[in-house]
Amino acid sequence: MAGLYRYHGVQFERTDSVYGHPLYSSDVLGPMAARDGALWGGYRFGGVTVLCPGGARIYMEADGLRGGSIFHIEAAPDGTV
């Protein structure tokens, strides 16, 4: 099941925005919450978005990201993604 969901203690609810910033696509795969509160999400058809209270940034192939689906995002021990 692709997408981004919030759990409210009783049910899951699909969401299309984080911190008021819209997702690039609803086909979110492998989201990761970083230590600094940012939410990273990869997409089924390529690209990664990082969302935080201060803004959002989308990384695509033009930014050096490999093409294709992003299934997993992980932070290194020092916190870098």
Secondary structure, DSSP 4 states (H G I P E B T S, - for coil): --SEEEE-SS-EEEESEETTEEPS-S-EEEEEE-TTS-EEEEETTS-EEEEETTEEEEE-GGGTPPSS--------TTS--
